[in-house]
C-alpha cells in the first residue's frame, strides 16, 4: 500500500475533521472582511503586491474547499467525486501564495533593500512576459526591442550593490529571470519563526497527489470514492492550509494595524490556535 508522508498525530474523528474545515471557512471569511477594509488604501509597491498575494491566497482557499466534501463550498453540481488531486493543487497554491505574501511584506527593510527587491520582482515578471510572447508568436516584430530592454534591465540589476549579497546559486537564477525572490524559501519561514518542516511536509503530501507517478498511482488506488473513508490522509494537508491562512491573517494585521479592531476575541484565539502548530513541535490544534 502506498502512503503519503504523515506526522504522528493523535486519533481524530470525522466530526473533528469537519470542525477543522469549518475553521478554514471562518478564517477565509475573516480574511475577506479584513481585505475589503483596505481596498483603496495607498501603500508602497511591495505592500501593494503583498496585498494582491494575500487576496490570491484567499481565492486559493476557496478553490481548495471546492474539492473538500465536508465544506459548504464543495462543488456538488454535476458528477460528485472525491478528487484529492485537484484539492492538492489548490492546497499547495495556498502554501505558495502565503509564502510569497510573507516575503513581500517582510518588515524592517531599508529603502535600498526594498528598491532591490522591487527590481528583482519586476525583472522576473518582464522575463516571463517576453518568453510567453516568444512562444505565442516567434515572429513578433516587437520581440527584438523587448529583448533589448530586458538586457538593459538585467545590467541594472546585476550592477546593483545588493546583487552580490545574494547567495551564489540563487544569484544566477535571479540574473536569468528565473526567480523573483532574493532569499530562499526556508529563510522566509525562519524569519517568521516557522518550523520549515511544517511547510515542506504538507507541501510534499500535496505534491504526491498532484503529480502523476508510480507513487501517486498507488495513492489514487488507495483513495475511496466514499469521503468518510479517505479523509484521514487529508487531515495534515488541511491542517497546514488552516495554519498558513492564520499566519497570513496575522501578518496582514501587522501591515494594516487598523484592521485589528475588526477581530473578535474568539477569532483571535482561533488564529493563535492554528499558528501555534507552525512553531511548536508538540502543538495539536483542533
Beta strands, then each sheet from edge to edge (+ up, - down):
end
